Amino acid sequence: MKIALLADDLEFVTLMATYYSPRGFPISHCQKGEELPSDTDLILLDLAQKEISAIEQIRELKNRHPNLPIIVMTASSAAETEIESTAAFVSGYAVKPPNFPQLTFLFRRVLDFSALEKENQHLRESMNANRLFAGKIGPLEDLETEYIQEVLRRCEGVKDKAAKVLKIDRKTLYRKLQKLGKCEADQASNFSHP
C-alpha cells in the first residue's frame, strides 16, 4: 500500500515517512498532484500548503485521479475545514500533529473501502459484460437474484464480504437470500446476523 504525501513541510514529510515506511505504508513525497507515482494507493494531503487553496487542490486531484482516495490533514481542528473538505469528496480527515494509531486505523479503513469499491466495480463490469454476451433480459427480481448469487460465488460464500460488495447491510442480504428459494434459504439459515 503506497501513500503519496502532498506537503511542502519537509519536517512533516520526514516524520511521516520515518514512522510509516517501516510499518508497510511506504510514503512518497510530492508537492503537486501531477507528480504522483503511478502505483499510489492513497493520497495524504496536507492542507497547510501555500501555493494553492485546499479546495482547488482537492478538485484538481480528483480530476486527475478520480479513483484514488484522499485523506486531508490540517493543524486546524475547526469543523469548517472538515465540512469543506468532505464536501469536495475526500475519504477522511485528520488533525496535525498526527496521532499515529488513529491515522493508521484511518489508512486501513480508507484502503479497505477503496479495495471493496474496486472489487464491486469489477464485479459489476464483469456481470454486465456476461449479461450482454448472453443476451439475457428479464424481470428485475431475476436479475437481482442472479447478481446476488454471482457476488456470493465470487466472495466464496462469505456473506459479510458479499454484503459490503453489494453495499447493503447484512440483514438486508439475509432477507434477500430467504426470498431466493429453498436452496438459497438453506444457505441463509446458516447466516448469522446480530
N, CA and C of each residue as an Amber inpcrd file, in Angstrom:
protein
   582
   0.8350000  -1.1710000   0.0000000   0.0000000   0.0000000   0.0000000
   0.8880000   1.2440000   0.0000000   0.8840000   1.9620000  -1.0690000
   1.7540000   3.1270000  -1.1950000   0.9540000   4.4170000  -1.0380000
   1.4980000   5.3010000  -0.2340000   0.8360000   6.5650000   0.0840000
   1.6510000   7.7020000  -0.5010000   0.9820000   8.5770000  -1.2220000
   1.6170000   9.7880000  -1.7290000   1.2560000  10.9220000  -0.7840000
   2.2670000  11.5580000  -0.2100000   2.0670000  12.6660000   0.7230000
   2.3380000  13.9590000  -0.0150000   1.2920000  14.7610000  -0.1870000
   1.4350000  16.0620000  -0.8180000   1.5760000  17.0880000   0.2880000
   2.7960000  17.5880000   0.4600000   3.0840000  18.5390000   1.5310000
   4.3230000  19.3350000   1.1600000   4.4230000  20.5540000   1.7040000
   5.6410000  21.3230000   1.4820000   6.4610000  21.4640000   2.7640000
   5.9920000  20.9060000   3.8670000   6.7080000  20.9050000   5.1410000
   7.5910000  19.6570000   5.2010000   8.8830000  19.8100000   4.9040000
   9.7830000  18.6670000   4.8280000   9.9620000  17.9690000   6.1750000
   9.8580000  18.7030000   7.2690000   9.9520000  18.0840000   8.5920000
   8.7740000  17.1210000   8.8040000   7.5840000  17.5370000   8.3770000
   6.3940000  16.6920000   8.4860000   6.5290000  15.4640000   7.5830000
   7.0310000  15.6530000   6.3780000   7.2340000  14.5470000   5.4380000
   8.1970000  13.5260000   6.0400000   9.2960000  14.0010000   6.6100000
  10.2800000  13.1130000   7.2300000   9.6610000  12.3470000   8.3950000
   8.8950000  13.0230000   9.2410000   8.2280000  12.3830000  10.3690000
   7.3050000  11.2580000   9.8900000   6.4900000  11.5430000   8.8910000
   5.5370000  10.5610000   8.3730000   6.2650000   9.3740000   7.7260000
   7.2680000   9.6510000   6.9150000   7.9970000   8.5790000   6.2330000
   8.7540000   7.7120000   7.2380000   9.3500000   8.3390000   8.2450000
  10.0970000   7.5970000   9.2630000   9.1840000   6.6560000  10.0330000
   7.9860000   7.1020000  10.3340000   7.0650000   6.2620000  11.0940000
   6.4020000   5.1920000  10.2230000   5.8950000   5.5870000   9.0570000
   5.0380000   4.6720000   8.2870000   5.7720000   3.7390000   7.3340000
   6.8540000   4.1430000   6.7370000   7.5330000   3.2810000   5.7590000
   7.9230000   1.9290000   6.3450000   8.5220000   1.8740000   7.5570000
   8.8570000   0.5450000   8.1060000   7.6330000  -0.2730000   8.5150000
   6.4740000   0.3490000   8.5860000   5.2570000  -0.3360000   9.0190000
   4.3770000  -0.7690000   7.8410000   4.9490000  -0.7930000   6.6490000
   4.2150000  -1.2990000   5.4910000   3.4110000  -0.2610000   4.7310000
   3.6190000   1.0140000   5.0440000   2.9600000   2.0940000   4.3120000
   4.0350000   3.0270000   3.7560000   4.6890000   2.6190000   2.6460000
   5.7190000   3.4890000   2.0810000   5.1440000   4.8480000   1.6950000
   5.8550000   5.8860000   2.0730000   5.4270000   7.2610000   1.8010000
   6.3090000   7.8250000   0.6980000   5.6780000   8.3320000  -0.3620000
   6.4290000   9.0620000  -1.3820000   5.9940000  10.5290000  -1.3010000
   6.9610000  11.4080000  -1.3200000   6.6950000  12.8370000  -1.1750000
   6.4750000  13.4870000  -2.5350000   5.3980000  14.2490000  -2.6380000
   5.0900000  15.0030000  -3.8550000   4.6780000  16.4060000  -3.4310000
   4.9440000  17.3680000  -4.2880000   4.4630000  18.7120000  -3.9880000
   3.2520000  19.0750000  -4.8390000   3.0420000  18.3230000  -5.9160000
   1.9000000  18.5850000  -6.7950000   1.2700000  17.2660000  -7.2180000
  -0.0170000  17.3270000  -7.5540000  -0.7580000  16.1340000  -7.9400000
  -0.2340000  15.4460000  -9.1750000   0.3560000  16.1980000 -10.0860000
   0.8600000  15.5750000 -11.3080000   2.1380000  14.7810000 -11.0620000
   2.7380000  14.9000000  -9.8730000   3.9530000  14.1700000  -9.5390000
   3.6700000  12.8070000  -8.9050000   2.4030000  12.4380000  -8.7100000
   2.0650000  11.1840000  -8.0350000   2.6190000   9.9850000  -8.7800000
   3.2740000   9.0600000  -8.0540000   3.7160000   7.8180000  -8.7070000
   2.5030000   7.0210000  -9.1890000   2.6710000   6.2610000 -10.2460000
   1.5440000   5.5330000 -10.8340000   1.0160000   4.4260000  -9.9320000
   1.8220000   3.9570000  -8.9880000   1.3930000   2.8650000  -8.1080000
   0.8380000   3.3630000  -6.7620000   0.4050000   4.6080000  -6.7210000
  -0.1410000   5.1930000  -5.4960000  -1.4990000   4.5760000  -5.1750000
  -1.7090000   4.2290000  -3.8960000  -2.9790000   3.6700000  -3.4270000
  -3.8090000   4.6800000  -2.6510000  -3.1600000   5.7130000  -2.1030000
  -3.8330000   6.6700000  -1.2320000  -3.0900000   7.9940000  -1.2950000
  -3.8450000   9.0820000  -1.3120000  -3.2550000  10.4190000  -1.2830000
  -3.4850000  10.9960000   0.1070000  -2.4050000  11.4570000   0.7310000
  -2.4750000  12.1560000   2.0090000  -2.1110000  13.6070000   1.7220000
  -3.0600000  14.4870000   1.9100000  -2.9060000  15.8820000   1.5110000
  -2.8070000  16.7780000   2.7350000  -1.6920000  17.4920000   2.8520000
  -1.5070000  18.4770000   3.9160000  -2.1380000  19.7830000   3.4410000
  -3.1840000  20.2160000   4.1370000  -3.8920000  21.4290000   3.7070000
  -3.1080000  22.6990000   3.9880000  -1.9840000  22.5980000   4.6830000
  -1.2000000  23.7850000   5.0260000  -0.3020000  24.2480000   3.8750000
  -0.3970000  23.6390000   2.7130000   0.4290000  24.0760000   1.5860000
   0.0430000  25.4860000   1.1680000   1.0110000  26.2090000   0.6880000
   0.7950000  27.6340000   0.4460000   0.4870000  27.9950000  -1.0100000
   0.8720000  27.1470000  -1.9500000   0.7640000  27.5160000  -3.3650000
  -0.6580000  27.5520000  -3.9040000  -1.5280000  26.6810000  -3.4180000
  -2.8650000  26.5460000  -3.9930000  -3.8590000  26.3180000  -2.8620000
  -5.0920000  26.8070000  -3.0300000  -6.0840000  26.6160000  -1.9650000
  -6.4270000  25.1320000  -1.8430000  -6.8170000  24.7530000  -0.6510000
  -7.1220000  23.3470000  -0.3690000  -8.2030000  22.8070000  -1.2930000
  -9.2740000  23.5490000  -1.4400000 -10.3910000  23.0820000  -2.2660000
  -9.9670000  22.9480000  -3.7250000  -9.2140000  23.9130000  -4.2290000
  -8.7250000  23.8150000  -5.6130000  -7.8380000  22.5870000  -5.7830000
  -6.9790000  22.3350000  -4.7890000  -6.0740000  21.1950000  -4.8760000
  -6.8440000  19.8770000  -4.8510000  -7.8570000  19.7790000  -3.9970000
  -8.6630000  18.5510000  -3.9320000  -9.3910000  18.3350000  -5.2510000
  -9.9650000  19.3760000  -5.8010000 -10.6600000  19.2530000  -7.0970000
  -9.7030000  18.8130000  -8.1950000  -8.5100000  19.4120000  -8.2050000
  -7.5150000  19.0430000  -9.2140000  -7.1030000  17.5750000  -9.0640000
  -6.8890000  17.1430000  -7.8240000  -6.5150000  15.7440000  -7.5800000
  -7.6190000  14.7950000  -8.0220000  -8.8660000  15.1180000  -7.7060000
  -9.9910000  14.2570000  -8.0910000 -10.1560000  14.2220000  -9.6050000
  -9.8780000  15.3370000 -10.2810000  -9.9430000  15.3370000 -11.7510000
  -8.8590000  14.4520000 -12.3500000  -7.6560000  14.5190000 -11.7990000
  -6.5270000  13.7390000 -12.3150000  -6.5830000  12.2670000 -11.8860000
  -7.0650000  12.0270000 -10.6520000  -7.0460000  10.6830000 -10.0680000
  -8.4000000  10.3940000  -9.4080000  -9.4470000  10.2200000 -10.2080000
 -10.7980000  10.0990000  -9.6430000 -11.0050000   8.8840000  -8.7390000
 -10.2210000   7.8380000  -8.8990000 -10.4330000   6.6160000  -8.1200000
  -9.5290000   6.4920000  -6.9040000  -8.6430000   7.4530000  -6.6950000
  -7.7510000   7.3900000  -5.5390000  -8.3940000   8.0870000  -4.3400000
  -8.4010000   7.4090000  -3.1910000  -8.9370000   8.0560000  -2.0020000
  -7.9810000   9.1430000  -1.5020000  -8.5560000  10.1860000  -0.9170000
  -7.7770000  11.3010000  -0.3820000  -8.1100000  11.4700000   1.0950000
  -7.0660000  11.5610000   1.9090000  -7.2180000  11.9340000   3.3110000
  -6.5530000  13.2930000   3.4650000  -7.2570000  14.2400000   4.0750000
  -6.6820000  15.5670000   4.2860000  -6.2170000  15.6950000   5.7300000
  -5.1080000  16.4280000   5.9080000  -4.5680000  16.7030000   7.2380000
  -4.3890000  18.2060000   7.3770000  -4.6900000  18.6990000   8.5610000
  -4.5040000  20.1060000   8.8260000  -4.2090000  20.3120000  10.3020000
  -3.5260000  21.4050000  10.6060000  -3.2530000  21.7450000  12.0020000
  -4.4750000  22.3990000  12.6310000  -5.4290000  22.8070000  11.8070000
  -6.6490000  23.4350000  12.2930000  -7.6750000  22.3680000  12.6280000
  -8.2320000  22.4380000  13.8210000  -9.2610000  21.4650000  14.1920000
 -10.6620000  22.0500000  14.0040000 -10.7410000  23.1580000  13.2950000
 -12.0400000  23.8010000  13.0840000 -12.9480000  22.9110000  12.2550000
 -14.1870000  22.7980000  12.6390000 -15.1560000  21.9320000  11.9460000
 -15.3800000  22.3890000  10.5130000 -15.2360000  23.6840000  10.2500000
 -15.4670000  24.1880000   8.8930000 -14.5180000  23.5340000   7.8900000
 -13.2780000  23.3180000   8.2980000 -12.2990000  22.7030000   7.4040000
 -12.7370000  21.2970000   7.0310000 -13.1850000  20.5290000   8.0190000
 -13.6220000  19.1590000   7.7530000 -14.8350000  19.1430000   6.8340000
 -15.8230000  19.9800000   7.1140000 -17.0340000  20.0290000   6.2930000
 -16.6940000  20.4490000   4.8790000 -15.8700000  21.4830000   4.7360000
 -15.4950000  21.9770000   3.4240000 -14.7410000  20.9030000   2.6370000
 -13.8120000  20.1980000   3.2810000 -13.0400000  19.1560000   2.6160000
 -13.9100000  17.9650000   2.2440000 -14.7660000  17.5460000   3.1600000
 -15.6310000  16.4010000   2.9010000 -16.5580000  16.6910000   1.7340000
 -17.0270000  17.9160000   1.6380000 -17.9080000  18.2830000   0.5300000
 -17.1920000  18.1280000  -0.8100000 -15.8810000  18.1850000  -0.7980000
 -15.1030000  18.0490000  -2.0310000 -14.6830000  16.5910000  -2.2760000
 -15.3850000  15.6430000  -1.6390000 -15.2060000  14.2110000  -1.9010000
 -13.8790000  13.6410000  -1.4170000 -13.5170000  13.9520000  -0.1980000
 -12.3530000  13.2950000   0.3940000 -12.8260000  12.0980000   1.1950000
 -11.9120000  11.1830000   1.4650000 -12.2650000   9.9420000   2.1530000
 -12.0420000   9.9940000   3.6520000 -11.2870000  10.9620000   4.1150000
 -11.0210000  11.0400000   5.5440000 -10.3760000  12.3540000   5.9080000
 -10.2920000  12.5810000   7.2050000  -9.8050000  13.8360000   7.7320000
  -9.0030000  13.5530000   9.0000000  -7.8510000  14.1970000   9.1800000
  -7.0350000  14.0230000  10.3800000  -6.3900000  15.3530000  10.7450000
  -6.1310000  15.5030000  12.0280000  -5.5320000  16.7330000  12.5440000
  -4.0460000  16.5080000  12.7680000  -3.2490000  17.5440000  12.5000000
  -1.8140000  17.5170000  12.7740000  -1.5760000  18.1490000  14.1310000
  -0.5880000  17.7110000  14.8840000   0.3060000  16.5970000  14.5890000
  -0.4500000  15.2790000  14.6470000   0.0020000  14.2880000  13.8900000
  -0.7630000  13.0470000  13.7840000  -0.7390000  12.2100000  15.0550000
  -1.8760000  11.6110000  15.3380000  -1.9660000  10.5440000  16.3310000
  -1.7620000   9.2800000  15.4990000  -0.5810000   8.6930000  15.5610000
  -0.2230000   7.6130000  14.6400000  -1.1650000   6.4160000  14.6850000
  -1.5630000   5.9060000  15.8600000  -2.5050000   4.7700000  15.8430000
  -3.8420000   5.1170000  15.1760000  -4.3710000   6.3120000  15.4540000
  -5.6420000   6.7020000  14.8230000  -5.4740000   6.8810000  13.3240000
  -4.3750000   7.4740000  12.9180000  -4.1350000   7.6910000  11.4900000
  -3.9250000   6.3510000  10.7730000  -3.2390000   5.4190000  11.4180000
  -3.0490000   4.0890000  10.8390000  -4.4050000   3.4020000  10.6410000
  -5.2710000   3.5050000  11.6410000  -6.6210000   2.9390000  11.5310000
  -7.3640000   3.5870000  10.3650000  -7.2540000   4.8990000  10.2260000
  -7.9110000   5.6070000   9.1260000  -7.3530000   5.1320000   7.7760000
  -6.0340000   4.9920000   7.6710000  -5.4360000   4.4790000   6.4300000
  -6.0530000   3.1390000   6.0610000  -6.0780000   2.2250000   7.0310000
  -6.5880000   0.8760000   6.7570000  -8.0610000   0.9130000   6.3620000
  -8.8620000   1.6950000   7.0830000 -10.2890000   1.7810000   6.7790000
 -10.5120000   2.3270000   5.3690000  -9.8250000   3.3890000   5.0270000
  -9.9870000   4.0030000   3.7050000  -9.4850000   3.0670000   2.6020000
  -8.3520000   2.4150000   2.8200000  -7.8100000   1.4890000   1.8180000
  -8.7040000   0.2640000   1.6540000  -9.2490000  -0.2590000   2.7580000
 -10.1700000  -1.4020000   2.6690000 -11.4250000  -1.0220000   1.8900000
 -11.9740000   0.1540000   2.1810000 -13.1680000   0.6090000   1.4760000
 -12.8680000   0.8120000  -0.0080000 -11.7100000   1.3710000  -0.3000000
 -11.3150000   1.5820000  -1.6940000 -11.1890000   0.2530000  -2.4300000
 -10.6170000  -0.7480000  -1.7670000 -10.4860000  -2.0810000  -2.3760000
 -11.8610000  -2.6910000  -2.6390000 -12.7910000  -2.5250000  -1.6980000
 -14.1520000  -3.0350000  -1.8980000 -14.8380000  -2.3310000  -3.0620000
 -14.6480000  -1.0100000  -3.1620000 -15.2400000  -0.2780000  -4.2850000
 -14.6980000  -0.7830000  -5.6200000 -13.3830000  -1.0160000  -5.6770000
 -12.7790000  -1.5230000  -6.9120000 -13.3180000  -2.9130000  -7.2460000
 -13.4190000  -3.7590000  -6.2300000 -13.9390000  -5.1120000  -6.4490000
 -15.3930000  -5.0610000  -6.8970000 -16.1650000  -4.1830000  -6.2890000
 -17.5680000  -4.0250000  -6.6630000 -17.6800000  -3.5600000  -8.1170000
 -16.8610000  -2.5890000  -8.4920000 -16.8760000  -2.0980000  -9.8670000
 -16.4990000  -3.2150000 -10.8420000 -15.4800000  -3.9830000 -10.4720000
 -15.0590000  -5.1040000 -11.3220000 -16.1880000  -6.1220000 -11.4780000
 -16.8570000  -6.4480000 -10.3660000 -17.9720000  -7.4000000 -10.4260000
 -19.1010000  -6.8710000 -11.3050000 -19.4280000  -5.6010000 -11.1400000
 -20.4970000  -5.0100000 -11.9570000 -20.1430000  -5.0620000 -13.4370000
 -18.9120000  -4.6880000 -13.7660000 -18.4900000  -4.7120000 -15.1660000
 -18.5010000  -6.1320000 -15.7150000 -18.0160000  -7.0600000 -14.9240000
 -17.9930000  -8.4600000 -15.3360000 -19.4010000  -8.9930000 -15.5540000
 -20.2840000  -8.6860000 -14.6250000 -21.6660000  -9.1620000 -14.7450000
 -22.3460000  -8.5170000 -15.9490000 -22.1160000  -7.2260000 -16.1550000
 -22.7240000  -6.5560000 -17.3030000 -22.1990000  -7.1330000 -18.6100000
 -20.9070000  -7.4040000 -18.6610000 -20.3350000  -7.9900000 -19.8730000
 -20.9240000  -9.3760000 -20.1220000 -21.0200000 -10.1810000 -19.0680000
 -21.6000000 -11.5200000 -19.2160000 -23.0500000 -11.4480000 -19.6630000
 -23.8080000 -10.5400000 -19.1050000 -25.2240000 -10.4180000 -19.4400000
 -25.3920000  -9.9550000 -20.8940000 -24.5470000  -9.0140000 -21.3060000
 -24.6610000  -8.5320000 -22.6820000 -24.3790000  -9.6500000 -23.6740000
 -23.3470000 -10.4520000 -23.4080000 -22.9990000 -11.5150000 -24.3360000
 -24.0140000 -12.6500000 -24.2960000 -24.6050000 -12.8660000 -23.1430000
 -25.5810000 -13.9520000 -23.0330000 -26.9350000 -13.5180000 -23.5940000
 -27.1230000 -12.2290000 -23.7710000 -28.3810000 -11.7330000 -24.3190000
 -29.5480000 -11.8680000 -23.3620000 -29.2710000 -11.9350000 -22.0550000
 -30.3340000 -12.1130000 -21.0790000 -31.0210000 -10.7890000 -20.7800000
 -32.3110000 -10.8350000 -20.8270000 -33.1460000  -9.7250000 -20.3660000
 -34.2960000 -10.3710000 -19.6260000 -34.5790000  -9.8620000 -18.4440000
 -35.6380000 -10.4820000 -17.6590000 -36.1290000  -9.5410000 -16.5820000
 -37.0050000 -10.0560000 -15.7360000 -37.5240000  -9.2350000 -14.6530000
 -36.4020000  -8.7970000 -13.7140000 -36.5580000  -7.6340000 -13.1220000
 -35.5570000  -7.0800000 -12.2280000 -35.2410000  -8.0310000 -11.0730000
 -36.2610000  -8.6730000 -10.5340000 -36.0520000  -9.5960000  -9.4150000
 -35.1390000 -10.7590000  -9.8250000 -35.3070000 -11.2690000 -11.0480000
 -34.4500000 -12.3550000 -11.5280000 -33.0080000 -11.8810000 -11.6850000
 -32.8480000 -10.6760000 -12.2190000 -31.5060000 -10.1330000 -12.3960000
 -30.8470000  -9.8770000 -11.0400000 -31.6120000  -9.3960000 -10.0800000
 -31.0740000  -9.1540000  -8.7390000 -30.6370000 -10.4850000  -8.1110000
 -31.4680000 -11.4970000  -8.2500000 -31.1390000 -12.8170000  -7.7110000
 -29.8460000 -13.3370000  -8.3310000 -29.7450000 -13.2320000  -9.6490000
 -28.5480000 -13.6890000 -10.3530000 -27.3160000 -12.9210000  -9.8680000
 -27.4730000 -11.6300000  -9.6960000 -26.3580000 -10.8000000  -9.2610000
 -25.9120000 -11.1680000  -7.8430000 -26.8510000 -11.3500000  -6.9330000
 -26.5230000 -11.7270000  -5.5570000 -25.8110000 -13.0750000  -5.5420000
 -26.3190000 -14.0330000  -6.3100000 -25.6890000 -15.3470000  -6.3630000
 -24.2620000 -15.2530000  -6.9110000 -24.0620000 -14.4430000  -7.9300000
 -22.7280000 -14.2910000  -8.5090000 -21.7760000 -13.6140000  -7.5150000
 -22.2540000 -12.5910000  -6.8210000 -21.4160000 -11.9210000  -5.8220000
 -21.0490000 -12.9040000  -4.7180000 -22.0130000 -13.6870000  -4.2480000
 -21.7210000 -14.6990000  -3.2200000 -20.6990000 -15.7160000  -3.7210000
 -20.8410000 -16.1270000  -4.9650000 -19.8910000 -17.0840000  -5.5340000
 -18.4870000 -16.4850000  -5.5550000 -18.3770000 -15.2530000  -6.0100000
 -17.0630000 -14.6120000  -6.1150000 -16.4810000 -14.2500000  -4.7540000
 -17.3410000 -14.0950000  -3.7720000 -16.8800000 -13.8390000  -2.4000000
 -16.7080000 -15.1410000  -1.6330000 -16.7600000 -16.2490000  -2.3580000
 -16.5620000 -17.5780000  -1.7970000 -17.5130000 -17.8610000  -0.6370000
 -18.7480000 -17.3540000  -0.7590000 -19.7760000 -17.6150000   0.2400000
 -19.6680000 -16.7850000   1.5000000 -18.6980000 -15.8750000   1.5780000
 -18.5390000 -15.0280000   2.7620000 -19.5650000 -13.9070000   2.6780000
 -20.6150000 -14.0510000   3.4540000 -21.7650000 -13.1530000   3.3350000
 -21.4790000 -11.7370000   3.8200000 -20.6220000 -11.5950000   4.8280000
 -20.2470000 -10.2460000   5.2690000 -19.5820000  -9.4790000   4.1300000
 -18.6550000 -10.1490000   3.4450000 -17.9580000  -9.5260000   2.3240000
 -18.9390000  -9.2380000   1.1830000 -19.8320000 -10.1920000   0.9050000
 -20.8200000 -10.0020000  -0.1580000 -21.7140000  -8.8060000   0.1450000
 -22.1290000  -8.6650000   1.4000000 -22.9750000  -7.5260000   1.7800000
 -22.2410000  -6.2130000   1.5430000 -20.9340000  -6.1780000   1.8550000
 -20.1520000  -4.9590000   1.6210000 -20.0330000  -4.6690000   0.1330000
 -19.7760000  -5.7030000  -0.6600000 -19.6620000  -5.5080000  -2.1130000
 -20.9880000  -5.0090000  -2.6840000 -22.0890000  -5.5640000  -2.1830000
 -23.4190000  -5.1670000  -2.6620000 -23.8640000  -3.8140000  -2.1040000
 -23.0980000  -3.3190000  -1.1230000 -23.4150000  -2.0510000  -0.4480000
 -24.7840000  -2.0930000   0.2190000 -25.0410000  -3.2350000   0.8840000
 -26.2500000  -3.3860000   1.6880000 -25.8360000  -3.9450000   3.0370000
 -26.6870000  -3.7700000   4.0450000 -26.3250000  -4.3360000   5.3360000
 -26.6190000  -5.8330000   5.3520000 -26.0800000  -6.5050000   6.3590000
 -26.1930000  -7.9620000   6.4280000 -27.6400000  -8.4210000   6.5610000
 -28.4690000  -7.6850000   7.3070000 -29.8690000  -8.0750000   7.4760000
 -30.6040000  -8.0390000   6.1400000 -30.3240000  -7.0310000   5.3420000
 -30.9610000  -6.9380000   4.0280000 -30.5470000  -8.1130000   3.1540000
 -29.2540000  -8.4620000   3.1820000 -28.8010000  -9.6180000   2.4130000
 -29.4900000 -10.8840000   2.9120000 -29.6230000 -11.0400000   4.2070000
 -30.2910000 -12.2060000   4.7870000 -31.7250000 -12.3100000   4.2650000
 -32.4540000 -11.1860000   4.2710000 -33.8460000 -11.2080000   3.7760000
 -33.8910000 -11.5600000   2.2890000 -32.9820000 -11.0080000   1.5220000
 -32.9640000 -11.3030000   0.0880000 -32.6390000 -12.7770000  -0.1550000
 -31.7230000 -13.3320000   0.6360000 -31.3900000 -14.7460000   0.4880000
 -32.5840000 -15.6300000   0.8310000 -33.3660000 -15.2260000   1.8180000
 -34.5540000 -16.0010000   2.1680000 -35.5550000 -16.0230000   1.0180000
 -35.6250000 -14.9500000   0.2520000 -36.5590000 -14.8710000  -0.8750000
 -36.1120000 -15.7110000  -2.0740000 -34.8380000 -16.0490000  -2.1380000
 -34.3060000 -16.7200000  -3.3210000 -34.8440000 -18.1310000  -3.5180000
 -35.3210000 -18.7660000  -2.4870000 -35.8590000 -20.1160000  -2.6380000
 -35.2610000 -21.0630000  -1.6260000 -35.6920000 -22.3180000  -1.7110000
 -35.3120000 -23.3160000  -0.7080000 -33.8020000 -23.4960000  -0.6130000
 -33.1150000 -23.7070000  -1.7320000 -31.6700000 -23.9560000  -1.6980000
 -30.9430000 -22.7630000  -1.0990000 -31.2830000 -21.5680000  -1.5800000
 -30.6330000 -20.3780000  -1.0830000 -31.0640000 -20.0810000   0.3450000
 -32.3240000 -20.4060000   0.7070000 -32.8010000 -20.1710000   2.0660000
 -32.0500000 -21.0560000   3.0460000 -31.7070000 -22.2770000   2.6000000
 -30.9070000 -23.1620000   3.4640000 -29.5560000 -22.5260000   3.7480000
 -28.9490000 -21.9220000   2.7200000 -27.6900000 -21.2140000   2.9280000
 -27.9080000 -20.0300000   3.8720000 -29.0140000 -19.3340000   3.6970000
 -29.3020000 -18.1540000   4.5090000 -29.4790000 -18.5160000   5.9630000
 -30.0310000 -19.7180000   6.2370000 -30.2590000 -20.0960000   7.6290000
 -28.9280000 -20.2520000   8.3720000 -27.8520000 -20.4870000   7.6420000
 -26.5370000 -20.5840000   8.2720000 -25.9080000 -19.2120000   8.4690000
 -26.5600000 -18.1840000   7.9720000 -26.0480000 -16.8240000   8.0250000
 -26.3760000 -16.2260000   9.3750000 -25.3720000 -15.8670000  10.1200000
 -25.6400000 -15.2750000  11.4380000 -25.7630000 -13.7680000  11.2880000
 -26.6610000 -13.2170000  11.9990000 -26.8270000 -11.7580000  11.9730000
 -27.1290000 -11.2930000  13.3790000 -26.7800000 -10.0100000  13.6700000
 -26.9750000  -9.5160000  15.0290000 -28.4290000  -9.3570000  15.3720000
